[in-house]
Amino acid sequence: MSSISIIGLGNMASAIGALAVKGGNAVEVIGRDPVKAKELAAALGNGATAGTWGAAPAGEIVILAVLFDSAVPVVSQYGDALAGKIIVDITNPFNASVTGLAVPADTSIAQMVAEAAPASARVVKAFNTLFRDVLAAGGRLDVFMAGDDAQAKASVSAFITSLGLRPQDTGDLSMAHWLEGAGLLSVGVGRSGVGDFNFSLGVNFG
């Protein structure tokens, strides 16, 4: 099982945290509000702990569960505290109307996080194509991921599998731009096609 730290205390943090403790992983939650961090850790139970904002996360895998426009500033603030860590960026850089991406066409939030992170950190994009309620419900959902480091992706894949989910490797970190586009596609399908957000994108085998 994995040792993970989740930076952020929102809906996705609680959904991933709940699946993680259920899967037998060691979970630390970290937020700017220490009281809320302790409350979330207590709600997760199963030995989940609350970390200290800005201090080196305890987990080998650090899940960045913040708003997309906070992702790079948070990683920059943490600096060397993230050295050697696997950073999982789950954010979606949507514009205000959620009709486009708020990043240039030749990059992604994940790539920008990688540029801001210590050189020894390894960044993996994952979880951004899943809606919170669907993820919280669990099931054999596909988690699309991208990253440049094979060992880091193997560790994240093992973690995803422990959640009862299916890792789907899409390639190197340049694919994160298209995964962020797939997050936008999911919103469009929910708004204009399915009519709600109780679905997920996935791979159909045969």
C-alpha positions as CSV (number, residue, x, y, z in Angstrom):
1,M,0.0,0.0,0.0
2,S,1.0,3.6,-0.5
3,S,1.8,6.5,1.8
4,I,0.0,9.6,0.5
5,S,-0.4,13.2,1.5
6,I,-3.3,15.3,0.2
7,I,-2.8,19.0,0.0
8,G,-6.3,20.5,0.0
9,L,-9.4,20.0,2.0
10,G,-12.2,20.2,-0.6
11,N,-14.6,17.6,-2.1
12,M,-11.9,15.8,-4.2
13,A,-9.6,15.6,-1.2
14,S,-12.3,14.0,0.9
15,A,-13.3,11.6,-1.9
16,I,-9.8,10.4,-2.7
17,G,-8.9,10.3,1.0
18,A,-11.9,8.1,1.8
19,L,-11.1,5.6,-0.9
20,A,-7.4,5.7,0.1
21,V,-8.0,4.8,3.7
22,K,-10.5,2.1,2.6
23,G,-7.8,0.7,0.4
24,G,-5.4,0.4,3.3
25,N,-3.1,3.4,2.4
26,A,-1.5,5.7,5.0
27,V,-3.2,9.1,4.5
28,E,-2.2,12.6,5.6
29,V,-4.4,15.6,4.9
30,I,-3.0,19.1,4.8
31,G,-4.7,22.5,4.6
32,R,-4.2,26.1,5.4
33,D,-6.8,25.7,8.1
34,P,-5.4,23.3,10.7
35,V,-8.8,22.9,12.4
36,K,-10.5,21.8,9.2
37,A,-7.5,19.5,8.4
38,K,-8.0,17.7,11.7
39,E,-11.7,17.5,11.2
40,L,-11.2,15.9,7.8
41,A,-8.6,13.5,9.2
42,A,-11.0,12.5,11.9
43,A,-13.8,12.0,9.4
44,L,-11.6,9.8,7.3
45,G,-10.6,7.7,10.3
46,N,-8.5,4.6,9.9
47,G,-5.4,6.3,11.1
48,A,-5.6,9.4,8.8
49,T,-3.6,12.3,10.2
50,A,-3.4,16.0,9.7
51,G,-0.2,17.5,8.5
52,T,1.2,21.0,8.9
53,W,0.8,23.4,6.0
54,G,4.2,24.2,4.4
55,A,6.1,21.4,6.1
56,A,7.4,18.4,4.2
57,P,4.5,16.1,3.5
58,A,4.8,12.6,5.1
59,G,3.6,10.8,2.0
60,E,5.7,9.5,-0.8
61,I,2.8,10.5,-3.1
62,V,1.5,14.1,-2.7
63,I,-1.9,14.7,-4.2
64,L,-2.4,18.4,-5.2
65,A,-6.1,18.8,-4.6
66,V,-6.4,22.6,-4.8
67,L,-8.0,25.0,-7.3
68,F,-6.1,25.1,-10.5
69,D,-4.9,28.7,-10.1
70,S,-3.4,27.8,-6.7
71,A,-1.5,24.8,-8.0
72,V,1.7,26.5,-9.1
73,P,1.8,29.0,-6.2
74,V,1.3,26.2,-3.7
75,V,4.1,24.1,-5.2
76,S,6.3,27.1,-5.3
77,Q,5.6,27.9,-1.7
78,Y,6.4,24.3,-0.6
79,G,9.7,24.4,-2.6
80,D,12.3,21.9,-1.4
81,A,9.7,20.3,1.0
82,L,8.5,18.5,-2.1
83,A,12.0,17.2,-3.2
84,G,11.9,13.6,-4.1
85,K,8.1,13.4,-4.0
86,I,5.7,12.1,-6.6
87,I,3.2,15.0,-7.1
88,V,-0.2,14.1,-8.5
89,D,-1.9,17.1,-10.1
90,I,-5.7,16.5,-10.3
91,T,-6.7,20.1,-11.2
92,N,-8.6,21.3,-14.3
93,P,-7.7,24.7,-15.7
94,F,-11.1,25.8,-16.9
95,N,-11.9,29.4,-17.8
96,A,-14.6,31.3,-15.9
97,S,-17.5,30.1,-18.1
98,V,-16.1,26.5,-18.3
99,T,-16.0,26.7,-22.1
100,G,-12.3,26.5,-22.6
101,L,-8.9,26.0,-20.9
102,A,-7.2,28.8,-19.1
103,V,-3.7,27.7,-20.1
104,P,-1.9,28.2,-23.4
105,A,-2.3,25.5,-26.1
106,D,1.3,24.3,-25.8
107,T,1.3,23.5,-22.0
108,S,-0.8,22.3,-19.1
109,I,-1.2,23.0,-15.4
110,A,0.6,19.7,-14.8
111,Q,3.6,20.9,-16.9
112,M,3.6,24.2,-15.1
113,V,3.6,22.4,-11.8
114,A,6.5,20.3,-12.9
115,E,8.5,23.5,-13.8
116,A,7.7,25.0,-10.4
117,A,8.6,21.8,-8.4
118,P,12.1,20.7,-7.3
119,A,14.1,18.9,-10.0
120,S,13.9,15.7,-8.0
121,A,10.1,15.7,-7.8
122,R,8.2,13.8,-10.4
123,V,4.8,15.0,-11.6
124,V,1.9,12.8,-12.7
125,K,-1.5,14.1,-14.0
126,A,-4.4,11.9,-12.8
127,F,-8.0,12.0,-11.5
128,N,-9.0,15.2,-13.4
129,T,-11.5,13.5,-15.6
130,L,-13.6,12.2,-12.7
131,F,-16.5,14.1,-11.1
132,R,-16.3,14.1,-7.3
133,D,-19.6,12.3,-6.6
134,V,-18.9,9.6,-9.1
135,L,-15.4,9.1,-7.7
136,A,-16.8,9.0,-4.1
137,A,-19.2,6.3,-5.1
138,G,-16.3,4.0,-6.2
139,G,-16.6,1.2,-8.7
140,R,-14.4,0.1,-11.6
141,L,-13.7,3.6,-12.9
142,D,-10.9,4.5,-15.3
143,V,-8.3,7.0,-14.0
144,F,-6.4,8.4,-17.0
145,M,-2.8,9.5,-16.1
146,A,0.2,11.0,-17.8
147,G,3.8,11.5,-16.7
148,D,7.4,11.5,-17.8
149,D,8.8,9.1,-15.1
150,A,7.9,5.4,-15.5
151,Q,8.6,4.6,-11.8
152,A,6.4,7.4,-10.6
153,K,3.6,6.3,-12.9
154,A,4.0,2.7,-11.6
155,S,3.7,4.0,-8.0
156,V,0.6,6.0,-8.9
157,S,-0.9,3.1,-10.8
158,A,-0.5,0.9,-7.7
159,F,-2.2,3.5,-5.6
160,I,-5.1,3.9,-8.1
161,T,-5.5,0.1,-8.1
162,S,-5.7,0.1,-4.3
163,L,-8.7,2.4,-4.6
164,G,-10.5,-0.2,-6.7
165,L,-10.0,1.9,-9.8
166,R,-8.3,1.2,-13.1
167,P,-5.2,3.2,-14.1
168,Q,-5.0,4.0,-17.8
169,D,-1.6,5.4,-18.9
170,T,-1.8,7.9,-21.7
171,G,1.8,8.7,-22.2
172,D,4.3,11.4,-21.1
173,L,3.4,14.6,-19.3
174,S,2.7,16.5,-22.6
175,M,-0.5,14.4,-22.7
176,A,-1.7,16.3,-19.6
177,H,-2.9,19.1,-21.8
178,W,-5.2,16.7,-23.5
179,L,-6.3,15.2,-20.2
180,E,-7.3,18.6,-19.1
181,G,-9.2,19.0,-22.4
182,A,-10.9,15.7,-21.6
183,G,-12.0,17.2,-18.3
184,L,-13.6,20.0,-20.2
185,L,-15.1,17.5,-22.6
186,S,-16.7,15.7,-19.6
187,V,-18.4,19.0,-18.5
188,G,-19.7,19.5,-22.0
189,V,-21.1,16.0,-22.2
190,G,-22.7,16.5,-18.8
191,R,-24.3,19.8,-19.8
192,S,-25.4,19.1,-23.3
193,G,-25.5,15.3,-23.7
194,V,-26.1,13.2,-20.6
195,G,-27.9,16.0,-18.8
196,D,-26.2,15.4,-15.4
197,F,-22.7,14.6,-14.1
198,N,-23.4,11.1,-12.8
199,F,-21.0,9.5,-15.4
200,S,-17.3,9.0,-16.2
201,L,-15.2,8.7,-19.3
202,G,-13.7,5.2,-19.6
203,V,-12.2,2.5,-21.8
204,N,-14.5,-0.2,-23.1
205,F,-12.6,-3.5,-23.6
206,G,-14.1,-5.5,-26.4
